Amino acid sequence: MPLVEITMAGGRTPEQIRALLAQVHQAVHTAIDVPEASIRVVVREVPPAHWSAGGRTLAEQAPTTNTGS
């Protein structure tokens, strides 16, 4: 039974997550020809403030929105 685990920063819509799950599921089925009922896909969303790269959290790296002008 294949298990695919995806960890990514949070912030996607439920529709985007559902599309990701469906496309990864289909890719596994196509690539290794296992029964679809045996494929497991898990998405773990991590808050951007809990993920860092280069010593700064993803929240700190996110572009800020300027609503002043």
TORTORZA-123242 format. One record per residue: residue in three letters; y negated, x negated, z negated of N, C-alpha, C, O in turn. Coordinates in steps of 0.1 Angstrom, whole numbers, padded with zeros to 4 digits, always signed. Layout:
<pts>
AlaYXZYXZYXZYXZ;...
</pts>
This chain:
<pts>
Met+0012-0008+0000+0000+0000+0000-0012-0009+0000-0015-0015-0010;Pro-0020-0010+0011-0032-0018+0011-0043-0012+0002-0045+0000+0002;Leu-0050-0021-0004-0061-0017-0012-0073-0026-0008-0072-0038-0009;Val-0084-0020-0004-0096-0027+0000-0106-0024-0010-0109-0012-0013;Glu-0112-0034-0016-0123-0032-0026-0136-0038-0020-0137-0049-0015;Ile-0146-0030-0021-0160-0034-0016-0169-0033-0027-0170-0022-0034;Thr-0176-0044-0030-0186-0044-0040-0200-0047-0033-0201-0056-0025;Met-0210-0038-0036-0223-0040-0030-0233-0034-0039-0231-0027-0048;Ala-0246-0039-0036-0257-0034-0044-0258-0019-0042-0257-0014-0030;Gly-0262-0012-0052-0264+0003-0051-0276+0006-0043-0285-0002-0041;Gly-0277+0019-0039-0289+0023-0032-0286+0031-0019-0295+0036-0012;Arg-0273+0032-0015-0270+0039-0003-0268+0054-0006-0266+0058-0017;Thr-0269+0062+0004-0268+0076+0003-0253+0080+0002-0244+0072+0006;Pro-0249+0091-0004-0235+0095-0003-0229+0096+0011-0218+0093+0013;Glu-0238+0100+0020-0233+0100+0034-0230+0086+0039-0220+0085+0047;Gln-0238+0076+0036-0235+0063+0040-0222+0057+0034-0214+0051+0040;Ile-0220+0060+0021-0208+0056+0014-0196+0063+0021-0186+0056+0023;Arg-0197+0075+0023-0186+0083+0030-0182+0077+0043-0171+0075+0047;Ala-0193+0074+0051-0190+0068+0064-0184+0054+0063-0175+0051+0071;Leu-0188+0046+0053-0182+0033+0051-0167+0035+0047-0158+0028+0053;Leu-0164+0044+0038-0150+0046+0034-0142+0050+0046-0131+0045+0048;Ala-0147+0059+0054-0139+0064+0066-0137+0053+0076-0126+0052+0082;Gln-0147+0045+0079-0146+0034+0089-0137+0023+0084-0129+0017+0092;Val-0138+0019+0072-0129+0009+0066-0114+0014+0067-0105+0007+0070;His-0112+0026+0062-0099+0032+0063-0093+0032+0077-0082+0027+0079;Gln-0101+0036+0087-0096+0036+0100-0093+0021+0105-0084+0019+0112;Ala-0102+0012+0101-0100-0002+0105-0087-0008+0100-0079-0015+0107;Val-0083-0005+0087-0071-0009+0081-0059-0003+0089-0049-0010+0092;His-0060+0010+0091-0049+0017+0098-0047+0011+0112-0036+0009+0116;Thr-0058+0008+0119-0057+0003+0133-0051-0012+0133-0043-0015+0141;Ala-0056-0020+0123-0053-0034+0123-0039-0036+0119-0032-0045+0124;Ile-0033-0029+0109-0020-0032+0104-0010-0021+0105+0001-0022+0100;Asp-0014-0010+0111-0006+0001+0114+0003+0006+0102+0015+0007+0103;Val-0004+0009+0091+0003+0014+0079+0000+0029+0079-0010+0034+0085;Pro+0008+0037+0072+0006+0051+0071-0008+0054+0064-0011+0047+0054;Glu-0016+0063+0070-0029+0065+0065-0029+0070+0050-0038+0066+0043;Ala-0019+0077+0046-0018+0081+0032-0016+0070+0022-0018+0072+0010;Ser-0012+0058+0027-0010+0047+0018-0022+0038+0016-0022+0028+0009;Ile-0033+0040+0024-0045+0032+0024-0054+0036+0013-0057+0048+0011;Arg-0059+0027+0005-0068+0029-0006-0081+0021-0003-0080+0009+0000;Val-0092+0027-0005-0105+0020-0003-0114+0023-0015-0115+0035-0018;Val-0119+0013-0022-0127+0015-0034-0141+0009-0031-0142-0003-0027;Val-0152+0016-0034-0165+0011-0033-0171+0010-0047-0171+0020-0054;Arg-0175-0002-0051-0182-0004-0064-0196-0007-0061-0200-0016-0054;Glu-0205+0001-0067-0219-0001-0065-0225-0008-0078-0222-0003-0089;Val-0232-0019-0076-0238-0026-0087-0253-0024-0087-0259-0025-0076;Pro-0259-0021-0098-0274-0019-0097-0280-0032-0093-0276-0043-0097;Pro-0290-0032-0084-0297-0044-0079-0302-0053-0090-0303-0065-0088;Ala-0305-0047-0102-0310-0056-0113-0298-0063-0120-0301-0072-0128;His-0286-0060-0116-0274-0067-0122-0268-0077-0112-0257-0081-0114;Trp-0274-0080-0101-0269-0088-0091-0279-0099-0087-0291-0095-0084;Ser-0276-0111-0087-0286-0121-0084-0281-0130-0073-0269-0133-0071;Ala-0291-0136-0066-0289-0146-0055-0301-0155-0056-0312-0151-0056;Gly-0298-0168-0056-0309-0178-0057-0317-0177-0070-0329-0181-0070;Gly-0310-0172-0081-0317-0172-0094-0326-0160-0096-0333-0158-0106;Arg-0327-0151-0086-0335-0138-0087-0326-0126-0085-0317-0127-0076;Thr-0329-0116-0092-0321-0104-0090-0324-0097-0076-0335-0100-0071;Leu-0315-0089-0071-0318-0083-0059-0330-0073-0060-0338-0071-0051;Ala-0332-0067-0072-0343-0059-0075-0356-0067-0074-0366-0062-0069;Glu-0356-0079-0079-0368-0088-0078-0371-0092-0064-0382-0094-0060;Gln-0360-0093-0056-0362-0098-0042-0366-0086-0033-0371-0089-0022;Ala-0364-0074-0037-0367-0062-0028-0382-0062-0025-0390-0065-0034;Pro-0385-0059-0013-0399-0058-0009-0406-0046-0017-0400-0036-0018;Thr-0418-0048-0021-0425-0037-0028-0433-0029-0018-0437-0034-0007;Thr-0434-0017-0021-0442-0008-0012-0456-0008-0016-0459-0006-0028;Asn-0465-0010-0006-0479-0010-0009-0485+0004-0005-0485+0007+0007;Thr-0489+0012-0014-0494+0025-0011-0509+0025-0012-0515+0036-0012;Gly-0515+0014-0014-0530+0013-0016-0538+0014-0004-0550+0018-0005;Ser-0534+0011+0008-0543+0012+0019-0537+0020+0031-0544+0021+0041;
</pts>
